[in-house]
Amino acid sequence: MRKWSRKNSLSGLKLRSEMDAHEADVLRSLVGAVTGLLTDRARSAPEDDLAALTGLQIGNTVPPDDPRLARLLPDFHRPEPGSPDADRADLNSALRSLHEPDIIESKVAAGLVILETLPPQGGKIVLTPEQADCWLTALNDVRLALGTALDINPDTPDQLEDDDPRAPSLEVYHWLTWIQDSLLQALAP
């Protein structure tokens, strides 16, 4: 992949890069997997009669079991131990039920922008600033999910031993980080 560049045109700012077919396949697969996880989570929300009457979307009230989804959809409220609301799991349930559908919808929409703007066989990528923001969101979600699956933490070395089964995926994680950083730099004035 080429580093993102910033070009002004008559139709406004454009961000450009190029990706080969293999890179496009890898990115398409990763984004598809994360949007699939999120879509499955949204579909698992319970049906609610009041929601059907009012048209409000109601989400799950319990955190996801899948660690990748738990990283993408964390609790909304983390009380301090010993605080008066420390045992109020109902607060997180209510907040999750109200806000999770919109968060999932936003994350899936960002992933779809990557899938729509990424040439299927690789090639030139041209984005508007709005599309670039979606790319940044979706890339971040993919990195969070992959980082969770790989158990990346502050003590994880930049490079793993060749016999470590996580080594190839860690290289992909670093590649995604580079894409995201390059795009952020291109967006900066």
KEKE-3310 file (N, C-alpha, C; in steps of 0.2 Angstrom, whole numbers, plus 5000, padded with zeros to 4 digits):
npx = (5004:5002:5008:4996:4990:4987:4976:4971:4956:4945:4933:4935:4944:4953:4958:4971:4977:4985:4982:4987:4980:4980:4982:4970:4960:4963:4960:4947:4941:4944:4937:4924:4922:4922:4911:4901:4901:4896:4884:4878:4877:4868:4856:4854:4847:4834:4816:4804:4789:4785:4795:4791:4779:4783:4793:4806:4823:4828:4841:4853:4853:4863:4881:4892:4897:4907:4924:4930:4919:4915:4925:4923:4911:4910:4905:4895:4895:4906:4908:4916:4924:4915:4908:4892:4884:4890:4885:4875:4870:4860:4860:4870:4864:4852:4857:4865:4855:4848:4857:4866:4861:4862:4876:4881:4875:4882:4895:4894:4890:4902:4911:4905:4908:4922:4921:4914:4922:4934:4943:4939:4948:4960:4970:4968:4963:4952:4946:4934:4935:4925:4923:4935:4935:4926:4934:4944:4937:4932:4944:4950:4941:4943:4956:4955:4947:4955:4967:4962:4959:4971:4977:4984:4994:5002:5014:5017:5028:5035:5038:5035:5041:5045:5039:5028:5010:5003:5011:5010:4997:5000:5008:4999:4991:5000:5001:4988:4988:4998:4992:4981:4987:4994:4984:4978:4988:4988:4976:4977:4979)
npy = (4994:5011:5026:5037:5052:5069:5079:5093:5097:5103:5099:5098:5093:5078:5062:5051:5035:5019:5002:4985:4970:4959:4965:4972:4962:4956:4967:4969:4957:4957:4969:4965:4954:4960:4969:4959:4953:4963:4966:4953:4954:4965:4959:4950:4956:4958:4957:4970:4975:4988:4995:4991:4998:5011:5013:5015:5009:4995:4989:4976:4971:4966:4964:4960:4942:4938:4942:4951:4959:4964:4973:4982:4987:4993:4994:5007:5014:5015:5013:5019:5009:5006:5017:5025:5020:5009:4996:4996:4988:4989:5002:5002:4992:4998:5010:5003:4996:5007:5014:5006:5001:5012:5014:5002:5003:5014:5010:4999:5006:5014:5003:4999:5009:5008:4995:4999:5009:5003:4996:4981:4973:4978:4993:5011:5022:5034:5046:5056:5069:5065:5052:5047:5049:5039:5028:5029:5026:5013:5006:5008:5000:4987:4985:4986:4974:4964:4966:4962:4949:4944:4946:4958:4969:4981:4975:4967:4962:4971:4963:4945:4929:4918:4906:4908:4907:4919:4928:4931:4937:4948:4956:4960:4968:4978:4983:4988:4998:5006:5010:5018:5028:5034:5039:5048:5057:5062:5068:5079:5096)
npz = (5000:4996:5004:5011:5002:5001:4991:4983:4974:4961:4966:4979:4994:4992:4997:4994:4989:4986:4984:4983:4976:4985:4997:4997:4998:5010:5019:5016:5020:5034:5038:5034:5043:5055:5054:5052:5064:5072:5066:5069:5082:5084:5078:5088:5098:5110:5105:5108:5114:5116:5110:5097:5095:5097:5088:5092:5093:5102:5111:5116:5133:5140:5142:5128:5126:5118:5118:5108:5104:5116:5118:5107:5111:5125:5142:5148:5159:5172:5188:5202:5214:5229:5228:5228:5218:5214:5213:5203:5191:5183:5178:5168:5160:5155:5149:5139:5132:5126:5118:5111:5099:5090:5090:5085:5072:5067:5067:5058:5047:5044:5042:5030:5021:5019:5012:5001:4995:4992:4980:4972:4966:4970:4968:4964:4977:4981:4992:5000:5013:5022:5020:5023:5037:5040:5036:5046:5057:5055:5053:5065:5073:5068:5071:5085:5087:5082:5089:5102:5100:5098:5110:5113:5122:5133:5135:5125:5112:5098:5088:5085:5090:5076:5077:5084:5084:5082:5076:5061:5061:5070:5062:5052:5060:5063:5051:5048:5058:5053:5041:5046:5053:5043:5035:5045:5046:5033:5033:5042:5042)
capx = (5000:5006:5006:4990:4992:4981:4976:4965:4954:4939:4927:4936:4950:4953:4964:4972:4982:4984:4982:4987:4974:4981:4980:4962:4957:4964:4956:4940:4940:4944:4931:4918:4922:4920:4904:4897:4901:4892:4877:4875:4875:4862:4851:4852:4843:4827:4811:4801:4782:4785:4799:4788:4774:4786:4798:4813:4827:4830:4847:4854:4854:4869:4887:4893:4901:4913:4929:4931:4913:4915:4930:4920:4905:4911:4900:4894:4897:4911:4908:4922:4923:4913:4903:4884:4881:4894:4881:4870:4871:4854:4861:4873:4859:4848:4861:4867:4849:4846:4863:4870:4859:4865:4883:4882:4873:4887:4901:4893:4890:4909:4914:4903:4911:4928:4920:4912:4927:4940:4943:4939:4955:4965:4970:4968:4958:4951:4941:4932:4936:4920:4924:4941:4933:4923:4939:4947:4933:4932:4951:4950:4937:4946:4962:4953:4945:4961:4971:4959:4959:4979:4979:4989:4994:5008:5020:5017:5033:5033:5038:5034:5045:5042:5035:5022:5005:5000:5015:5007:4992:5002:5010:4993:4989:5004:5000:4982:4990:5001:4986:4977:4992:4996:4977:4977:4993:4986:4970:4979:4981)
capy = (5000:5017:5031:5042:5059:5074:5082:5098:5097:5108:5096:5098:5089:5071:5058:5046:5029:5013:4995:4979:4965:4955:4969:4974:4956:4956:4972:4967:4951:4959:4973:4961:4950:4965:4971:4954:4952:4969:4964:4948:4957:4969:4955:4946:4961:4955:4961:4973:4977:4995:4997:4990:5003:5018:5014:5016:5003:4993:4984:4971:4974:4963:4965:4954:4937:4938:4948:4956:4963:4968:4978:4987:4989:4992:4996:5014:5017:5011:5016:5018:5004:5009:5023:5023:5017:5003:4989:4997:4985:4991:5008:4999:4988:5003:5014:4999:4995:5013:5017:5001:5000:5017:5013:4997:5006:5019:5006:4995:5011:5015:4998:4998:5014:5005:4990:5002:5013:4999:4993:4974:4970:4983:4999:5017:5023:5041:5047:5063:5069:5061:5044:5046:5048:5032:5023:5029:5023:5006:5003:5007:4994:4981:4985:4984:4967:4960:4967:4958:4942:4943:4948:4963:4973:4985:4971:4963:4965:4973:4957:4939:4924:4915:4900:4910:4907:4925:4932:4934:4942:4954:4960:4963:4973:4984:4986:4992:5004:5011:5013:5022:5033:5038:5043:5053:5062:5065:5073:5085:5102)
capz = (5000:4996:5009:5009:5000:5001:4985:4982:4967:4960:4969:4986:4996:4991:5000:4989:4990:4981:4987:4978:4976:4991:5003:4997:5000:5018:5022:5014:5024:5041:5039:5033:5049:5061:5053:5053:5072:5075:5064:5073:5089:5083:5077:5094:5103:5111:5103:5113:5111:5117:5104:5090:5095:5097:5083:5095:5093:5108:5110:5121:5140:5144:5138:5124:5129:5114:5120:5103:5104:5122:5117:5103:5114:5132:5147:5147:5166:5176:5194:5207:5219:5235:5227:5229:5212:5212:5212:5199:5185:5179:5174:5162:5155:5152:5144:5133:5128:5123:5114:5108:5092:5086:5090:5080:5066:5065:5066:5052:5041:5043:5038:5023:5017:5017:5007:4995:4991:4991:4973:4973:4964:4972:4964:4967:4982:4982:4997:5003:5020:5026:5019:5027:5044:5041:5036:5052:5062:5054:5054:5073:5075:5066:5075:5092:5087:5081:5095:5107:5098:5098:5117:5113:5128:5133:5136:5118:5108:5091:5083:5089:5087:5070:5078:5088:5079:5082:5072:5055:5063:5072:5056:5049:5065:5062:5044:5049:5062:5048:5036:5050:5055:5036:5034:5049:5044:5026:5034:5045:5038)
cpx = (5004:5003:5000:4993:4986:4982:4970:4963:4948:4933:4929:4942:4948:4959:4965:4978:4981:4985:4982:4981:4974:4979:4973:4958:4957:4960:4949:4937:4939:4938:4925:4917:4919:4913:4899:4896:4896:4885:4874:4873:4869:4856:4849:4848:4836:4822:4807:4794:4782:4789:4795:4782:4777:4791:4805:4816:4829:4836:4847:4855:4860:4875:4888:4898:4908:4918:4930:4925:4913:4920:4927:4914:4905:4905:4901:4896:4901:4912:4914:4920:4921:4909:4896:4881:4885:4891:4875:4871:4865:4855:4865:4868:4854:4851:4863:4860:4847:4851:4866:4868:4862:4872:4885:4881:4879:4893:4900:4893:4897:4912:4912:4906:4918:4926:4917:4917:4934:4939:4943:4945:4961:4965:4970:4962:4958:4945:4940:4934:4931:4921:4930:4940:4930:4929:4943:4943:4933:4939:4952:4947:4940:4952:4960:4951:4951:4966:4968:4960:4967:4981:4985:4988:5001:5014:5021:5023:5031:5033:5038:5039:5041:5038:5028:5016:5002:5004:5012:5001:4994:5005:5004:4991:4993:5003:4993:4984:4994:4996:4983:4981:4993:4990:4976:4982:4991:4980:4972:4981:4988)
cpy = (5006:5022:5036:5049:5063:5078:5087:5098:5102:5105:5096:5094:5082:5068:5052:5041:5024:5007:4990:4974:4961:4959:4971:4968:4955:4961:4971:4962:4953:4964:4969:4956:4954:4967:4965:4952:4957:4968:4959:4950:4961:4965:4951:4950:4958:4960:4964:4976:4985:4998:4997:4996:5010:5019:5015:5009:5001:4988:4979:4974:4971:4964:4959:4949:4937:4944:4953:4961:4967:4974:4984:4990:4989:4995:5004:5018:5012:5015:5015:5013:5008:5015:5020:5019:5011:4997:4990:4995:4987:4998:5006:4996:4993:5007:5009:4998:5001:5015:5012:5000:5006:5017:5008:4999:5010:5015:5002:5000:5013:5010:4997:5003:5011:5000:4993:5006:5009:4995:4985:4970:4974:4989:5005:5018:5031:5042:5054:5063:5065:5054:5042:5045:5041:5027:5023:5025:5015:5003:5003:5001:4988:4980:4983:4977:4963:4960:4963:4951:4940:4944:4953:4967:4977:4981:4967:4966:4967:4967:4950:4934:4920:4909:4902:4911:4914:4930:4935:4939:4948:4959:4963:4969:4979:4987:4990:4998:5009:5014:5019:5029:5037:5042:5049:5059:5066:5070:5079:5090:5104)
cpz = (5000:5002:5007:5007:5000:4995:4985:4975:4967:4965:4977:4987:4995:4994:4996:4991:4985:4985:4982:4980:4983:4997:5003:4999:5008:5021:5021:5019:5032:5042:5039:5040:5055:5060:5054:5060:5074:5072:5067:5079:5089:5082:5083:5099:5104:5107:5109:5110:5111:5111:5097:5090:5094:5091:5085:5094:5100:5107:5116:5128:5143:5139:5134:5127:5125:5116:5115:5103:5110:5122:5112:5106:5122:5136:5146:5154:5170:5183:5198:5212:5226:5234:5227:5224:5209:5210:5207:5192:5180:5175:5167:5157:5152:5147:5138:5129:5124:5117:5109:5100:5087:5085:5085:5073:5063:5063:5059:5046:5039:5039:5031:5018:5015:5011:5001:4991:4990:4985:4975:4971:4966:4967:4968:4971:4982:4987:4998:5010:5024:5026:5023:5034:5045:5040:5043:5057:5061:5055:5062:5075:5074:5070:5083:5092:5086:5087:5101:5106:5099:5105:5117:5119:5128:5133:5129:5114:5101:5086:5088:5086:5081:5071:5082:5083:5078:5077:5066:5056:5066:5067:5053:5054:5064:5056:5045:5053:5057:5043:5040:5051:5048:5034:5038:5048:5037:5028:5038:5041:5038)
residu = (MET:ARG:LYS:TRP:SER:ARG:LYS:ASN:SER:LEU:SER:GLY:LEU:LYS:LEU:ARG:SER:GLU:MET:ASP:ALA:HIS:GLU:ALA:ASP:VAL:LEU:ARG:SER:LEU:VAL:GLY:ALA:VAL:THR:GLY:LEU:LEU:THR:ASP:ARG:ALA:ARG:SER:ALA:PRO:GLU:ASP:ASP:LEU:ALA:ALA:LEU:THR:GLY:LEU:GLN:ILE:GLY:ASN:THR:VAL:PRO:PRO:ASP:ASP:PRO:ARG:LEU:ALA:ARG:LEU:LEU:PRO:ASP:PHE:HIS:ARG:PRO:GLU:PRO:GLY:SER:PRO:ASP:ALA:ASP:ARG:ALA:ASP:LEU:ASN:SER:ALA:LEU:ARG:SER:LEU:HIS:GLU:PRO:ASP:ILE:ILE:GLU:SER:LYS:VAL:ALA:ALA:GLY:LEU:VAL:ILE:LEU:GLU:THR:LEU:PRO:PRO:GLN:GLY:GLY:LYS:ILE:VAL:LEU:THR:PRO:GLU:GLN:ALA:ASP:CYS:TRP:LEU:THR:ALA:LEU:ASN:ASP:VAL:ARG:LEU:ALA:LEU:GLY:THR:ALA:LEU:ASP:ILE:ASN:PRO:ASP:THR:PRO:ASP:GLN:LEU:GLU:ASP:ASP:ASP:PRO:ARG:ALA:PRO:SER:LEU:GLU:VAL:TYR:HIS:TRP:LEU:THR:TRP:ILE:GLN:ASP:SER:LEU:LEU:GLN:ALA:LEU:ALA:PRO)
# end
